[in-house]
């Protein structure tokens, strides 16, 4: 595994293929308050590219181009959060989204555990560490442990997608999954616009 750290943006000419795993690290769980610090990307080849952002410096045209490319599928785990953070800080609405958490909730109805660690263990027999989950991602220099943790969040998403796609197909839920993925940009807008906690589909 190779972890390559970039500052501010992806390098020119980097081709990550037509299916890219993406994750983000922020200062907290409120995308308006807690700034974007890091974006992780992997093409599924076992290697990871990290893009580190300085506070207030969010000009990343190469990353933005990738996020906007409708021909590139972007795999997230809990895309709702990452898509929102990327929209708030990079001013880009991600297209062609796939979310492993949504897929899991649609087909793994026999369990309440849909976190990345549980999916990796149950579907591909990989035990990932979440030790650095609560970490200062805004630090000037990232530790090796932080880099490894950040990489682990994207390195296995291609494999998980493959397993979950088979289950979605088997259970006849591909169409509803795609509809959920297509709705995610609108979900991000609702979150930022004040409807993060309110279920607008409920009766009350």
URSUL-V310641 format. One record per helix or strand of 2 or more residues. SS is the DSSP state (~ for helix, > for strand). FROM is the first residue (numbers start at 1). LEN is the number of residues. If there is no record, write none. Layout:
SS:FROM:LEN
SS:FROM:LEN
//
This chain:
>:3:5
>:19:8
>:36:7
>:48:5
~:61:8
>:73:4
~:79:12
>:97:3
~:100:8
~:116:9
~:144:12
~:157:14
~:174:22
//
